[in-house]
Amino acid sequence: MEPGIINKALKQLCIVESKPISEVVQYLKLRYQIDADEMILKKRLEKILNQEQAVA
């Protein structure tokens, strides 16, 4: 299953480029007109990191 826009943005910006979640919020708002809450994105990022640790 292919990850969604939000998960792709979190992986690319937070994990690969080491940017803060506030930049992900700004990116989603400008690029896709998606209003995302920072707390929800933090929870998603934690879930992604936990899944990657479980696989590794």
Buried (B, 14 or more C-beta within 10 A) or exposed (E): EEEEEBBEBBBEBBEEEEBEBEEBBBBBEEEEEEEBEEEEBBEBBEEBBEEEEEEE
